[in-house]
């Protein structure tokens, strides 16, 4: 038995956000492109829908970490 947690769902693609434009729309676009580039178009659409429904900038940033490996 392993102590490592198992992850469900597709792997998270890497997405550079640190040191980039902090505009929420630029962030959403970068995450969307990373997901599409990884062949996860459905997850990209889901992310964008959730991001636009988010109530704050911080909530969008939290969503980013749910969908991509933030770098």
Secondary structure, DSSP 8 states (H G I E B T S, - for coil): ---S----SS---EE--TTS---HHHHHHHHHHHHHHTT-HHHHHHHHHHHHH-SSHHHHHHHHHHHSEE-
